[in-house]
Amino acid sequence: IFKASVARIDRKIMLECIKLARFNAQYHDGVNRKNFAQEWLYPMQREAGTALAFSNTLVDIRQRARGLKNPSLVSRTAQKKGLECALVGQAITGTSSAVQLLQNLNHTRIATKNGYSPTAATETVKGYATTIDGLLTERAKLLAGQNLVRSKELFELQGRLLAHIKGQLIFEFKNWSVGSRFGEWSENTFYAIDSMQGFTQMSSSICSLQGFSKREYGGGAAITGLVGNALVTCNPIIRTAVGHAVAKMERRRLNKIFPQKRPLKIDDVLAEYNLANDPREVDESSSLETKELAFLIRRTEELDGPLDKEVEHVRKLRRIADQQAISGPLIGLAGVTRSVLSTVAYYQSSPSGSANYERSRVVGNQLGLSGRIVQSTGQAYSLINTPYTEVKHYLYKRRLKKAGQLPKQLLAQRLDRLDELEKRVKASMY
C-alpha cells in the first residue's frame, strides 16, 4: 500500500511537470514568432531605402566634384532629382520601421490575450510549481511515517530527482522569459528610433529642396539632417542598452518569485548519494522502484542538454547584438560627419553680394563634397552588409531545417514527446 501511494504521488508530480514543460514550449513559441515581413520584407525595404539615399549621395558627389573650383558648374536640377530619390528612400525606411513596430505591438497584444504576458505566464508557472511542491511535501510526509531501511535512500533519490526536474523547468522558463523580454524591448526600441530617424531625415530632404529657392531653409536642413544621423548612430547602442536593462529587471523579478539557481547536472545530483550500482542500468529483473529511478534520470538528462543550448543561444544573440552596437554607430558616424560639414558650410557662408561670397561658395562646396564622400562609405557598407547578413542567415536556417533543428521543429518534437510521455505516465497509474 505504501509503495502504491508513493508511486501514485510520483505520477501526479510527473504529470504536473509535463504540463509545465508543455506550457514552456507553448510560451516560447507564443512570444517569439517571426513572420515573413520581419524576416524578408523589412530587410528588402531597408535595402531599397538605403539604395535610394546612396543614389542621391553619388549624384551629389558628381555635381560637387564638377564644381570643385567653380560652384556655378554644379547642376541644381541634378541635385534636386537626387534629393527626391533620397526623400522617397527615407519615407520607405521610416514607414517600414513604423509598420514593424506596430506589428510587434499587435503580436504582444495577441500573446497577452493568450495568457503569455510576463505577469500571466509567471502566475501560470507559479501555480504549477506550488502544486508540485505540495505533492513533494505530501510525499516527504509519507516517507517520514514509514520505517524504511534498505529502500530509504532509493525513495529519497526519486523525490530529489522529481524536485530536480521541476527546478530544470522553472530555470528554463526564466531563461526564455528573460530572453523574450530582451528581444521584444530591443527590437521595439530599434524600430521606434529607426522610424524617427527616417522621418527626420525626410524632413531634412524637404528643407533642402526648399533651400534651392529660399536660402534660409538650408540651416534647418543641415541641423535636421544632423539630428537624424545622430539617431542612426545612437540607435544600436540605445537598443542594446534598453534590452539589457529590461532583461536584468525581468531576471531580478523572476529571481524573487523563483529563487532557484541553475540546476545541477544529473551526474552531480547522483554523486550526492552513495549508490552501489549505476541506477541507469536496469533490466527485467529490476524492481519497480529502480525502474522508476532510471526513468526519472532519463527525463533529467533530456532536459540538461536543452538547458545548456538555451543559455548558449541567449549568449550568442547578445554577442550578435553587441557586434551590431559597434558596427551600427560606425555607419551612422559617417552620416554625422557629412551633416556636421554641411552645417559648417552653411553657417560659414557669406551673404550674396559680399566680397567673400564666391570664396565661401567654393569652401562650402568642398566641405559638402568631403562630407558626401565619407557618408558614401557608410552607405556602401550598409548596402553590402544587409544582403550578406540575410543570405548567411537563410543558409544557416536551411541547414538547421535539414537537420530538424529549427526552433519550430524542436518545439514540435518536444510537444510530441511530452504527449507520448503523458500517455505512458497515465497508463502506469492504472
N, C-alpha and C positions, 0 to 999 in steps of 0.2 A: 504493500500500500504506500509506504514511504517513497520508494523509488518511482512509483507511478505518479505520485503527487509532484515530485521534483521534475520528472520528465514533462508533465503537463505544463508546469510553470515555465520550463525551458522553452517549450514550443511556443507558448504565448509571447515570451520575450523575443524569440526569433521572428515571429510574425510582425511584431511591432517594429523590429529592426528592418524588416523587409519593407514595411510601409514607409519608414523614414528614408531608406535608400531610394525607393521609388520617387518619393517627394523631392529628394535632392536632384535626381535626374530630370524630373519634370520642371523643377525650379530653374535649373541651369539652362535648359532648353527654352523656357518661357521668357527669360530676361536677356538672352544673348543671341537672339535671332538676327540674321542679316538678310536683306532682300537684294534683288538684282540691282536696284537703283543705287544702293550703297556700295556694292562690290564692283560694279562696272559703269553704270550710267554717270555717277558722280565724278569718278576719275576722268571719264571722257569729256564731261563738261568743263572740268578744271583745265584739261589739256587744251580744249578749244579756246577758253578764255585767255590762257597764257599765250597761246599761239597768236591770237589777235593783238594782244598787248605787245608781243615781240615784233609783230609786223610794223606796228607804229614806231617802235624803237629803231628798227632798221631804216624806215623811211626818214626818220628824224636825223639819224646819223649821216645818211647820204646827203641830205639837204644841208646840214650844218657843215659837213666836210666841203661841200661845194662853195660855201660862203665863209670858209675859214678866215680869209683875209678881207673878203668883201661880202658882208652880210646881205647886200642887195641881190646877190645871186641865189639866195635861198628862195625856193618856191613855196609861197604861203599856201597855195592851193594844195600841193602835195602834203604839206604838214597838216592841213585841215582834214584831208582824207585819212591820213594816218591816225589822227586823233579820233576820228569817227570809228575806225576799226577798234581802237583801244576802248572807246566808250561802250561798244557792243560787247567786247570781251569782259569788261568789268561788270556789266549788267548780268552776263551769264554767270560769272563767278559768284557775285553777291546773291543772286536768285537761287542758284543751285545749293549753296550752303544754307540759305534760309529754309529751303524745301527739306533738306536733310534734317535740319533741327526740328522742324515740325513733325517729320516722320518719326524721329526718335521720341519726341514728346507723346505722340499718339501711341507708339509702342509701349511706352511707360504706362500710359493710361490703361491700355489693354492688359498689361501684366498686373497692374494694381487691381483691376476688375477681377482677374482670375486668381487673386489671392497671393501674388508673388511680390508685393511691395515689401520693403525691408521689415517693417513692423509686423505685417500679417504673416510673412514667412517665418520670422523669428518665433512668433506665438505658436505657429503650427509645429515647428521643431521642438519648441519648449514643451508642448503638450505630449509629443511622443516620448521625449526624454523623461518627463515626470512619470508617465505610465510605466516606462521601463524601469526607472528607479524604484517605483513602488513594488513591481514584481520581483526585483532583485532583493529588496528588503524582506518581502514575504518569503523568498527562497532562503535567505540567510537565517531567518527565524525558524524555518522548518528544519534546517540543518542543525541549528543550535539545540533543538529539542530532542535530537537523536544521539545515542551513544555510539558514534562511529569510530572504528579503529583502523581497519585496513583501507577502506574506501574514502576516508575523510578528505585526504589530500586530492583525490581524483574529483570529488564533488566540488571542492573549493576551487580547483583549477577551472572546472567547467563554468562556474559563476564568474570567475575572473575573466575568462575569455568572452563571455556574454557582455560583461561591462566594457571590455576592451573594444568589441565590435561597435557598441554604442558610442564610445569615445571616438573611434575612427570616423564614424558617420557624421558626428557633430563637428569634428575638425574639418571634414570635407565641406560641410555646409558653410562653415565660417570662411574657408578659403574661397569658395565660389561666390559667396555674398560679397566679400571684400573685393575680389577681382571684378565682379559685375559693377559694383559701385564706382570703382576706379575707371572702368571703361565708359560707363554711362556719363559721368561728370566730365571726364577729359574730352570725350567726343563732343558733348553738347557745348562745352566751353569753346572748343575749337571752331565749331560751326557758327556759333554766335559771333565770335570775334572775326572770323573769316568773312561772314556776311557783312559786318560793319565795315571792314576794310575794303571790300569790293564796292560797296555803295559810296564810301568816302572817296575812293579813287575815281569813281564815276563822276562824282561832284567836281573833283579836280579837273577832269577832262572837259566837263561842261563849262567850267570857268575859263579854261584855256581857250576853248572855241570862242567864247565871248571876248576874250582878251585880244583877238585879232582885230576887232573893231573898237573895243574900249579898253585902253591900256590898264586902267585901274583894276581890272579883273585878274591881271597877271599875278599880283601879290597873293590874292586869295587862292588862286590855283596852286601856287607854289607851296603855301602853308598847308592847304588841304591835302596835297599830294604827300607832303612830309608826314602828316598825321597818319594817312593810310599806309604808307610804307613802314612807319613805326609799329603799327598794329601787326603787319606781316612779320616783323622781326620779333615782337614780343609774344605772339600767339603761341608758338610751340612751348615756350618757357612757362607761360601762364597756364596753358592747358595741362601740362605735366604736373605743375605745382598744385593746381586745383585737384587733379585726380589723386595725387598722393595724399593731400590733406584730407579729402573726403574718405579715402581708403583707411587712413590712420584713425579717423574718428569712428568709422564703422567697426574697425578691429577693436578699438577701445570699448565701444558699446557692447559688442558681442562677448568680449572677454569678461565683462561684468555679469552677463547673463549666463554664459557658459565658460567658467574659469578653467576648464580642462586645457592642458597644454598639448603639444603634439604627442600622439600615442607612441608607445614604444614599438619596436619591431617584434614580431611574434617570437623570434628566437630569444630576444631579451626577456620577454614575458615568461617563456618556458624555463629560462635559466634561473628564475626566482624559485623554482621548485626542484627538489632533488628527485628526479624521476629515474627509475632504474632503466627503463626502456624508452625508445623514441615513440611517443604517443601517435605519431603519424602512421606507424606500421601496424596495421590491423589485418585480420583475416576472418574467415567464417567462424573460427572458434573463439574470437574475442568477445568480451562481454558487451552488453548494450551500452554501458557507461563509457567504455573505452572507444566504441564506435562513435558515440556522440561526441566525445572529446576530439577524435580525429576529424569529424565533420566540422566542428567549430574552428579548429585550427585551419582547415582549408578555407573557411569563409574569411578568417582574418588575413590569411596570406593573399587572397584575392583582392582585398582592399589595400594592402600595403603598397603594391605597385602603382595603382591609380593615384594614391595619395602623393607619392613621390613625383609622379608625372605632372600632377596638377600644380604642385609647388614650383616645379621647374618651368612649367608653362607660364605661370604668372611672372616668374622672374625674367623669362625670355621676353614676354610682352613689355615689361618695364624697361629692359635693356634697349629694345627697339625704340620705345618712346623716348628714352634718354638720348639715343643717337639722333632722332628727329629733332630733339630740343637743341642739338648742336648744329646740324646742317640747315634747319629752318631759319634761324636767325642770320646765318651767313648769307643765305639767299636774300633775306629781307634787307640786310645791311647794304647790299648793292643798290637797292631801290632808295634807301635812305640817303646814300651818298649822292645819288642823282638829284633827289629833292633838295638837299642842302645846297648843292651847287646852283640849282635853279633859283632858290630863294636868294642866295648871294648875288647871282647875276641880275635878278630883278631889282633889288634894293641898292645895288651899286651903280645902276644905270643913271645917266644924266638926262635931264629933260630935253625934249626935242627943241632944236634951235640953239642949244648952248654950244660952247666951244669944244667941250669934251664929248659931245653926243656920239660922233662916229667912233671915237675910241672906245666908249662904253659899249656900243653895239658889237664891236669886234670882240672885246673881252667877254661880254655876255654870251655870245655865240660859242666862243671857245670853252667857256665853263659848261655850257649846255652840252656840247659835244663830249667833253670829258665825262660828264655825269651819265650820258646815254651809253657810252662805251662800257662803263662799269656796270650799269644796270643790265646791259645785254648779256654779260657773263652769267649773272644770276638767273635770268630768264632762260637762257640756253641750257643751263644745268637742270633747271626745273622741267623743261620740255623733254630732256633725255631721261631724267630720273623717274618721272611718273610712269611712262610705259614700261621702263625696265623693272620697276618695282611690281607693277601689275602682272607682267609676264612671269616674273620669278615667282610671285605668289600663286599664280594659276598653275604653273608646273609643279610647285610644291603640293598644292591641294590635289592635283591629279595623281601624284604618286601616293598620297595618303588614301585617296579613294580606291585605287587599285589594291592597296594593302588592307582595305577595310578599316582604316584608322582615322577617317574623318570624324570630327566631333559628333555629327548627327548619327553616323554609323555606330560609333562606340556607345552612344546613349541608347540607341535602338537595341543593340546587342545586350546591353546591361538590363534594360527593361524585360527583354525576353528571358534572360537568365533568372531575373527576380520572379517572373511569372512561374517559371519551371520550379524554382526553389520553393515558392509558396505552395505549390501543389504537393510537393514532396513532404513539406513540413505538416501540412494539413492532413495528408494521408497517414502520417505516422502518429497522429493524435487519436486515431480510432482503432 
